[in-house]
Amino acid sequence: MKIIDASNKRAIAALFAKKESTDRVFERKVAAIVQKVRTGGDKALLRFAKQFDNLALPIEVTRAEMEAEAAKLPVDVRIAIKNAAKNIARVAAKQLPKRFDLEVVKGVRVEQRIEPLESVGCYVPGGRFPLPSSLLMTAVPARVAGVRHIIAVCPKPEGAVMAAALEAGVTKLFRIGGAHAVAALAYGTESIPRVDKIVGPGNKWVAQAKAQVTGDCAIDFYAGPTEIVIVAASGNPKWVAADLIAQAEHDPDARSVFITWKKSFAERVSKAVDKAATGRDIVTTSLAAHGAIVIAKDADEAMALSNRFAPEHLVVESDALIDRPIVAGGVFVGPYTAQAAGDYATGSNHVLPTAGAARFRGGLSAADFVRVMAVQRLTADGLARLAPTIVPLAKAEGLRAHAESVQIRL
């Protein structure tokens, strides 16, 4: 694994550079798929599903089929799915915004009301690996938030995904993926219900389609390749290497970065990575293209570099490193807090912002599945108390009718 000194500004800039999409041909291809599904409904959707997903079975997975396939799973897998869902639900319940009813001044009340979205679409990748954990991470918080219709799509929903759908409370599960699945969720077809919001990770086709439908359907965020930054100066180099490799196995474009201020430790981690990655094609490709070890001058510079990257996953050796402002999607503290624990079992959501989006938002949560609205109630006395604030401001803005709408009531 290559080692870079933090003083090498060009190398650091290249490592942390956000890859801007300039492939207009690709964007037009995605746009064409989205538009054809939007206007052609099931006919276009099924054509793309057969072309890209090799769809041969009915597009919708029945509950009986889900139950039959889930029953074939090893007992330990079924128990793991149940326990993971339970932990996710416990955390999600704490994430929901709270209702309140506040008397701002006498005769003026503002209530914060929380309403769940009516329907959401959960995208579950189905490429190299079945990902039941991604279904749990998207559907369980939606269920906890009170969403009535939870629609999941997955191009290859294997038994573990079906079991997760049952455990999470998914309403419908469909055998589709890619840009055509996103379009179907955003606009609806004869078979696929239109949803209020689409969540979940996917490949570049999915990410681009989500970006293109945002004017008509809400999304969680634009998701790029997965990322990890580890900041440490001590510990077991094999454990650090294991976390870097675990992230790299997701995708050839995954980013795995280790930042330290101890050169000797950097060299030990580099050797451990090279040894453990041998024979793993995706891992070696990912690490060669997007992996690096950065040597900073001290802990402060190391954390400043991490914040500049705004990683999806940040792993630190101790609480001392995060006793400062930090920028990350999810944070993992201490030698035993393996990042993979957050992927499956801690209950914290693993659908996290990538490509620098952690600068302005955190990971998916139950709060993403509700609408927060203000309900206001004024008495005559309350309006009279606010009039000296309302009328001058309205007139200052040149909105005389606004002022008059209050004055006429006094």
C-alpha positions as CSV (number, residue, x, y, z in Angstrom):
1,M,0.0,0.0,0.0
2,K,1.5,3.3,-1.0
3,I,2.7,5.8,1.6
4,I,2.3,9.5,1.1
5,D,3.8,12.3,3.3
6,A,1.2,15.0,4.1
7,S,3.7,17.6,2.9
8,N,3.2,16.3,-0.6
9,K,0.3,18.7,-1.4
10,R,-0.2,17.5,-5.0
11,A,-0.5,13.8,-3.9
12,I,-2.8,14.7,-1.0
13,A,-5.0,16.8,-3.4
14,A,-5.2,13.9,-5.8
15,L,-6.1,11.5,-3.0
16,F,-8.9,13.6,-1.6
17,A,-10.2,15.0,-4.9
18,K,-13.9,14.5,-5.4
19,K,-14.5,12.8,-8.7
20,E,-16.9,15.1,-10.6
21,S,-19.1,13.4,-13.1
22,T,-18.4,14.7,-16.6
23,D,-19.6,11.7,-18.6
24,R,-22.5,13.3,-20.4
25,V,-23.0,10.3,-22.6
26,F,-23.6,8.2,-19.5
27,E,-25.9,10.8,-18.0
28,R,-27.9,10.8,-21.2
29,K,-28.2,7.0,-21.1
30,V,-29.6,7.1,-17.6
31,A,-32.0,9.9,-18.5
32,A,-33.3,7.9,-21.5
33,I,-34.0,4.9,-19.2
34,V,-35.8,7.1,-16.7
35,Q,-37.9,8.8,-19.3
36,K,-38.9,5.6,-21.0
37,V,-40.1,4.1,-17.7
38,R,-41.8,7.3,-16.8
39,T,-43.8,7.4,-20.0
40,G,-43.9,3.7,-20.9
41,G,-44.8,2.2,-17.5
42,D,-44.6,-1.6,-17.1
43,K,-43.9,-2.3,-20.7
44,A,-40.7,-0.3,-20.6
45,L,-39.8,-1.5,-17.1
46,L,-40.1,-5.2,-18.0
47,R,-38.1,-4.7,-21.1
48,F,-35.2,-3.1,-19.1
49,A,-35.6,-5.7,-16.3
50,K,-35.2,-8.6,-18.8
51,Q,-32.2,-6.8,-20.5
52,F,-30.3,-5.7,-17.4
53,D,-31.6,-8.0,-14.5
54,N,-32.2,-11.2,-16.6
55,L,-35.7,-11.2,-15.2
56,A,-37.4,-14.6,-15.8
57,L,-39.7,-14.9,-12.8
58,P,-42.7,-12.7,-12.0
59,I,-41.6,-9.2,-11.1
60,E,-43.2,-9.2,-7.7
61,V,-42.0,-11.6,-5.0
62,T,-45.0,-13.0,-3.1
63,R,-45.1,-13.3,0.6
64,A,-45.4,-17.1,0.3
65,E,-42.2,-17.2,-1.7
66,M,-40.4,-15.0,0.8
67,E,-41.5,-17.3,3.7
68,A,-40.5,-20.4,1.8
69,E,-37.0,-19.1,0.9
70,A,-36.4,-17.6,4.3
71,A,-37.2,-21.0,5.9
72,K,-34.3,-22.6,3.9
73,L,-31.7,-20.3,5.5
74,P,-29.4,-21.6,8.2
75,V,-30.8,-21.0,11.7
76,D,-27.9,-18.7,12.6
77,V,-28.5,-16.5,9.6
78,R,-32.2,-16.1,10.5
79,I,-31.3,-15.3,14.1
80,A,-28.7,-12.8,13.0
81,I,-31.3,-11.0,10.8
82,K,-33.8,-10.9,13.7
83,N,-31.2,-9.5,16.1
84,A,-29.8,-6.9,13.6
85,A,-33.4,-5.7,13.0
86,K,-34.0,-5.4,16.7
87,N,-30.9,-3.3,17.3
88,I,-31.7,-1.0,14.3
89,A,-35.2,-0.5,15.5
90,R,-34.0,0.4,19.0
91,V,-31.6,3.1,17.7
92,A,-34.2,4.3,15.1
93,A,-36.8,4.9,17.8
94,K,-34.4,7.4,19.5
95,Q,-33.8,9.2,16.2
96,L,-37.4,10.4,15.6
97,P,-38.0,14.1,16.2
98,K,-40.1,14.9,19.2
99,R,-43.6,16.5,19.2
100,F,-43.9,19.7,21.3
101,D,-46.5,22.3,22.0
102,L,-45.0,25.6,23.1
103,E,-46.6,28.9,24.3
104,V,-44.3,31.4,22.6
105,V,-46.0,34.4,24.3
106,K,-49.4,34.5,26.0
107,G,-52.1,33.6,23.4
108,V,-49.6,32.3,20.8
109,R,-48.9,28.5,20.6
110,V,-46.7,26.6,18.2
111,E,-47.0,22.9,18.0
112,Q,-44.4,20.7,16.3
113,R,-46.3,17.9,14.6
114,I,-44.6,14.7,13.3
115,E,-46.2,12.8,10.4
116,P,-44.7,9.7,8.7
117,L,-44.3,9.6,4.9
118,E,-47.0,7.6,3.2
119,S,-44.7,5.4,1.1
120,V,-41.0,4.9,0.6
121,G,-38.8,2.9,-1.8
122,C,-35.9,1.0,-0.5
123,Y,-33.2,0.1,-3.0
124,V,-31.2,-3.1,-2.2
125,P,-28.2,-3.8,-4.3
126,G,-28.0,-7.2,-5.8
127,G,-24.6,-7.3,-7.7
128,R,-21.7,-9.4,-6.4
129,F,-23.3,-10.1,-3.0
130,P,-26.8,-10.3,-1.6
131,L,-27.2,-7.5,0.9
132,P,-29.9,-8.2,3.5
133,S,-28.2,-5.7,5.8
134,S,-29.0,-2.9,3.4
135,L,-32.6,-3.8,3.3
136,L,-32.8,-3.8,7.1
137,M,-31.0,-0.5,7.3
138,T,-33.5,1.2,5.0
139,A,-36.8,-0.6,5.8
140,V,-36.6,-0.9,9.6
141,P,-36.2,2.8,10.3
142,A,-39.1,3.5,7.9
143,R,-41.3,1.0,9.8
144,V,-40.3,2.6,13.1
145,A,-41.2,6.0,11.7
146,G,-44.7,4.7,10.9
147,V,-44.5,4.5,7.1
148,R,-47.5,2.5,5.8
149,H,-46.1,1.4,2.4
150,I,-42.5,0.2,2.3
151,I,-41.6,-0.9,-1.2
152,A,-38.3,-2.8,-1.7
153,V,-36.5,-3.4,-5.0
154,C,-33.6,-5.8,-5.6
155,P,-32.5,-7.3,-8.9
156,K,-31.6,-10.6,-7.3
157,P,-33.4,-11.0,-4.0
158,E,-31.9,-14.2,-2.5
159,G,-33.3,-16.0,0.6
160,A,-31.4,-13.7,3.1
161,V,-32.9,-10.6,1.4
162,M,-36.4,-12.1,1.5
163,A,-36.0,-13.0,5.2
164,A,-34.8,-9.5,5.9
165,A,-37.9,-8.1,4.0
166,L,-40.2,-10.2,6.2
167,E,-38.4,-9.1,9.4
168,A,-38.3,-5.4,8.4
169,G,-42.0,-5.2,7.6
170,V,-41.6,-4.6,3.8
171,T,-45.0,-4.2,2.1
172,K,-43.9,-5.3,-1.4
173,L,-40.7,-6.7,-2.8
174,F,-39.9,-6.5,-6.6
175,R,-37.2,-8.2,-8.6
176,I,-35.8,-5.2,-10.3
177,G,-32.7,-3.0,-10.0
178,G,-30.7,-0.3,-11.7
179,A,-31.9,3.0,-13.1
180,H,-35.2,1.5,-14.3
181,A,-36.1,0.5,-10.8
182,V,-35.4,4.0,-9.5
183,A,-37.6,5.5,-12.2
184,A,-40.4,3.1,-11.4
185,L,-40.4,4.0,-7.8
186,A,-40.2,7.7,-8.6
187,Y,-43.1,7.8,-11.1
188,G,-45.0,4.6,-10.6
189,T,-46.0,2.0,-13.1
190,E,-49.0,-0.4,-13.4
191,S,-47.1,-2.8,-11.1
192,I,-44.9,-0.5,-9.0
193,P,-46.5,2.0,-6.6
194,R,-45.1,5.6,-6.7
195,V,-43.3,6.5,-3.5
196,D,-42.6,9.7,-1.7
197,K,-38.9,9.0,-1.1
198,I,-36.2,6.6,-2.4
199,V,-33.4,5.5,-0.1
200,G,-30.6,3.1,-0.2
201,P,-27.2,2.6,-1.9
202,G,-26.5,1.3,-5.4
203,N,-24.1,1.4,-8.3
204,K,-23.4,4.5,-10.5
205,W,-26.6,3.8,-12.6
206,V,-28.7,3.9,-9.4
207,A,-26.9,7.0,-8.1
208,Q,-27.3,8.9,-11.3
209,A,-31.0,7.9,-11.6
210,K,-31.6,9.1,-8.1
211,A,-30.0,12.4,-8.9
212,Q,-32.2,12.8,-12.0
213,V,-35.5,12.1,-10.3
214,T,-35.0,14.5,-7.3
215,G,-37.2,17.1,-8.8
216,D,-40.2,14.7,-8.6
217,C,-39.3,12.4,-5.7
218,A,-37.2,12.9,-2.6
219,I,-34.0,10.8,-2.1
220,D,-31.8,10.3,0.9
221,F,-28.6,11.5,-0.8
222,Y,-26.4,11.0,-3.9
223,A,-24.2,7.9,-3.0
224,G,-20.8,7.4,-4.5
225,P,-18.3,4.6,-3.9
226,T,-17.8,3.7,-0.2
227,E,-15.0,5.2,1.9
228,I,-13.1,4.7,5.1
229,V,-10.5,6.8,6.8
230,I,-8.6,5.4,9.8
231,V,-6.6,7.7,12.1
232,A,-4.3,6.0,14.6
233,A,-0.7,6.0,15.8
234,S,-0.7,2.7,17.6
235,G,-2.5,-0.6,17.9
236,N,-2.4,-3.9,16.0
237,P,-1.4,-3.3,12.4
238,K,-3.2,-6.4,11.3
239,W,-6.4,-5.0,12.7
240,V,-6.0,-1.7,10.9
241,A,-5.2,-3.6,7.7
242,A,-8.3,-5.8,8.1
243,D,-10.5,-2.7,8.2
244,L,-8.9,-1.2,5.2
245,I,-9.3,-4.4,3.2
246,A,-12.9,-4.9,4.4
247,Q,-13.9,-1.6,2.9
248,A,-11.9,-2.2,-0.3
249,E,-13.7,-5.5,-1.1
250,H,-17.0,-3.6,-1.7
251,D,-16.0,-2.1,-5.0
252,P,-12.9,-1.4,-7.2
253,D,-13.7,2.3,-6.7
254,A,-13.8,2.1,-2.9
255,R,-11.5,4.4,-1.0
256,S,-9.4,3.2,1.9
257,V,-7.1,5.7,3.6
258,F,-5.0,5.3,6.8
259,I,-3.6,8.5,8.4
260,T,-0.9,8.3,11.1
261,W,1.9,10.5,12.5
262,K,4.1,7.5,13.2
263,K,6.2,6.4,10.2
264,S,7.2,3.1,11.7
265,F,3.5,2.2,12.3
266,A,2.7,3.3,8.8
267,E,5.3,0.8,7.4
268,R,3.9,-2.0,9.6
269,V,0.4,-1.4,8.5
270,S,1.5,-1.2,4.8
271,K,3.2,-4.6,5.1
272,A,0.1,-6.1,6.8
273,V,-2.2,-4.8,4.0
274,D,0.0,-6.1,1.2
275,K,0.2,-9.5,2.8
276,A,-3.5,-9.8,3.6
277,A,-4.6,-8.4,0.2
278,T,-2.6,-10.9,-1.9
279,G,-4.9,-12.9,-4.2
280,R,-7.9,-10.7,-3.7
281,D,-8.4,-9.1,-7.1
282,I,-11.1,-6.5,-6.2
283,V,-9.2,-5.5,-3.0
284,T,-5.8,-5.1,-4.8
285,T,-7.5,-3.1,-7.6
286,S,-9.2,-0.8,-5.1
287,L,-6.2,-0.2,-2.9
288,A,-3.9,0.4,-5.9
289,A,-6.2,3.0,-7.4
290,H,-7.8,4.7,-4.3
291,G,-5.9,3.5,-1.2
292,A,-3.1,5.2,0.6
293,I,-1.3,5.7,3.9
294,V,-0.7,9.3,4.8
295,I,1.9,10.4,7.3
296,A,0.9,13.6,9.1
297,K,3.2,15.6,11.4
298,D,0.9,15.2,14.4
299,A,-2.6,14.2,15.6
300,D,-4.0,17.6,14.8
301,E,-2.9,17.5,11.2
302,A,-4.2,13.9,10.9
303,M,-7.7,14.9,12.0
304,A,-7.6,18.1,9.9
305,L,-6.9,15.9,6.8
306,S,-9.7,13.5,7.8
307,N,-12.1,16.5,8.1
308,R,-11.0,17.7,4.7
309,F,-12.0,14.3,3.3
310,A,-15.3,14.2,5.2
311,P,-15.3,10.4,5.0
312,E,-18.3,8.1,5.0
313,H,-16.6,6.0,7.8
314,L,-14.1,7.4,10.3
315,V,-12.2,5.0,12.6
316,V,-10.1,6.5,15.4
317,E,-7.9,4.8,18.0
318,S,-9.3,6.7,20.9
319,D,-11.8,9.3,22.1
320,A,-9.0,11.9,22.4
321,L,-8.9,12.2,18.6
322,I,-12.6,13.2,18.4
323,D,-12.4,15.7,21.3
324,R,-12.7,18.4,18.6
325,P,-15.0,19.3,15.7
326,I,-15.1,16.3,13.3
327,V,-16.7,15.7,9.9
328,A,-17.7,12.2,9.1
329,G,-20.8,10.1,8.2
330,G,-20.2,7.6,11.0
331,V,-17.5,7.4,13.7
332,F,-16.0,4.2,15.2
333,V,-13.9,4.6,18.3
334,G,-11.3,2.2,19.8
335,P,-9.6,-1.0,18.7
336,Y,-12.6,-3.3,19.1
337,T,-15.0,-1.0,17.3
338,A,-14.6,-2.7,13.9
339,Q,-16.3,-0.7,11.2
340,A,-18.0,-4.0,10.1
341,A,-19.9,-4.0,13.4
342,G,-21.7,-0.9,12.3
343,D,-22.5,-2.5,9.0
344,Y,-24.5,-5.3,10.6
345,A,-25.2,-5.2,14.3
346,T,-24.7,-2.1,16.4
347,G,-28.1,-0.6,15.3
348,S,-26.5,2.5,13.9
349,N,-27.4,3.0,10.2
350,H,-24.8,2.0,7.6
351,V,-26.4,4.0,4.8
352,L,-24.0,7.0,5.1
353,P,-23.1,10.1,3.0
354,T,-20.1,9.7,0.6
355,A,-18.1,11.9,-1.6
356,G,-17.8,14.7,0.9
357,A,-21.6,14.9,1.7
358,A,-20.8,14.3,5.4
359,R,-20.0,18.0,5.4
360,F,-23.7,18.8,5.6
361,R,-25.6,15.7,6.7
362,G,-25.3,12.4,8.6
363,G,-26.4,8.9,7.8
364,L,-29.9,7.7,7.1
365,S,-32.2,7.7,10.2
366,A,-35.8,7.3,11.2
367,A,-36.0,11.1,10.9
368,D,-35.6,10.8,7.1
369,F,-39.0,9.1,7.0
370,V,-41.2,11.8,8.6
371,R,-42.5,15.2,7.9
372,V,-42.0,17.9,10.6
373,M,-44.5,20.6,10.5
374,A,-45.5,23.6,12.6
375,V,-49.1,24.0,13.7
376,Q,-49.8,27.6,15.0
377,R,-52.7,28.8,17.1
378,L,-53.3,32.5,18.0
379,T,-56.0,34.1,20.1
380,A,-57.2,37.7,19.6
381,D,-54.9,38.8,22.5
382,G,-52.1,36.8,21.1
383,L,-52.3,38.4,17.6
384,A,-52.5,41.9,19.3
385,R,-49.3,41.1,21.2
386,L,-47.5,40.1,17.9
387,A,-48.9,43.0,15.8
388,P,-46.0,45.4,16.8
389,T,-43.6,42.8,15.4
390,I,-45.6,41.8,12.3
391,V,-46.8,45.1,11.0
392,P,-43.5,47.1,10.9
393,L,-41.6,44.2,9.4
394,A,-44.3,43.7,6.7
395,K,-44.3,47.4,5.8
396,A,-40.4,47.4,5.8
397,E,-40.6,44.7,3.2
398,G,-43.1,46.6,1.1
399,L,-45.8,44.0,1.7
400,R,-48.6,46.3,2.8
401,A,-51.3,43.7,2.3
402,H,-49.6,41.4,4.8
403,A,-49.7,44.2,7.4
404,E,-53.3,44.9,6.6
405,S,-54.3,41.3,7.0
406,V,-53.3,41.6,10.6
407,Q,-54.6,45.1,11.2
408,I,-58.0,44.3,10.0
409,R,-58.4,41.7,12.8
410,L,-57.4,44.0,15.6
